[in-house]
Amino acid sequence: MKPSIYTSIFGLKCPRCRKGPLFTRKGIIVYKDMLEMHDNCSNCGLHYDLENGFWLGALWTSYPIVVLIEVPFLFAALFADDFMTWVYFALMMVSFLITWPLMLRLGRSIWIHLNVSYKS
């Protein structure tokens, strides 16, 4: 049975076989060595660093994640009174720091899945 692409993306798995791990540390929110990746898939041998500068494209896929997390705080701050504006700004910064690994790791997973096809 073919593994789901969503399970593969959110599970941070190899896009070709959807079984091997992308990162050395498991989990979406990991602070220590958050971008430390395996060189190759342990299952199918896919080399993850496809070309020089490949991971720069992951910035484009992590940007919408940042927007989804931060925009509600921005709108709340725009329509709040003076003191609450700063509270919403502080909450926005805290939420950014908490979800920073999620944005980076999920952005990389989405990016490599957009560039490598599944092969059984």
N, C-alpha and C positions, 0 to 999 in steps of 0.2 A: 504494500500500500504506500502511495506517494505521500510523504509528510507535507503538511500544509505550509505554504510560504509564510503565513502569519506566525505560526508556531516557530518556524525557523528564524524569522526576523527577531521576534520578541524573546526567543530562547537563545539568541546570539550564536546561531549555528552556521556551519559552512553553507554557502548558497548552492554549491554543486551537488553535494550528497545530502545536505540538511541533517547531518549526524554529528560531524566533528565540531568541537568548540572553536569559536573565533578568538576568544580571550583566554589568557592563562588563569584568571580568577573568575569564578562563576558568579552570576547575579547581575542584575541591571544596575543597581546602585551600589557601587564599590568605589571606595576612595583611594585605597592603597593600590598603586600600579593600575589605575583605571584604564589606561590605554595600552597596557602590555599585552601584545598579541602573540599567538603562535606564528612561526614563519610559514608553516604548511599545515594543511588539514591532517589530522591524525588518522582519518578514515580513507579519504580519496587522494591525498597528496597535493591538493590545489595550493599553489603558492599565493598567499593572501595579498602581498604587496605587488600588485599587478604591474606597476610602472612607477618611476620616480614621480613624486608629487600626487600619487593616486588619491591619498586620503584627504587632500585639500578639497576635493569634491564633496566630502562628507559634511563640510560646513553648510552646503546648500540643503542637505537633507535634515540637518539638526536645527536649522533656522526656524522652520514651522513649529517644531516642538517648543522652542523658546517662546515663540509668539503665543502659542496655546496656553502656556503656563503663565506668562507675564502680563498679557493684555488685560485680563480681568482686574488685576491689581491697578493697572494704569487707569482704566475707566473708573474704578472706584475712587482713586485718588483725584481724578479730574472733577468729580461731582461731590466731593467731600468738603467739609469746612476746613479751616486752617490747620488745626491740630491733627485731625484725622488724615489729612493729606500725608503728613509725615509718618503716621502709623502705617498707612497702606504702602508707602514707599519702603519702610523698614520690612514689612511683610513680604514685599516683592523681592527685596534683596535676600532675605532668609530663604524664601522658596527657591530662588535661583541657586543659592549655595547648596541647598539640600538636593536639588534635582540636577545639578551640573553633571554628575557622572551619567545619569540617565540620558541627558541630551547628547553627550559625546559618544557613548557606547551605542545607543540606539541609532544615532545618525550614521555611524560607521557601518552598522549592520544593514541599514536600509540602503546605503550607498553601494556596498558590495553586492547586495541582492539585485540591485538595478543593473549591474554590469556583468554578472555571471549567471548563466542559465543553469537550471537544474538538469542533471543527468543521472539516470538510475543505474 
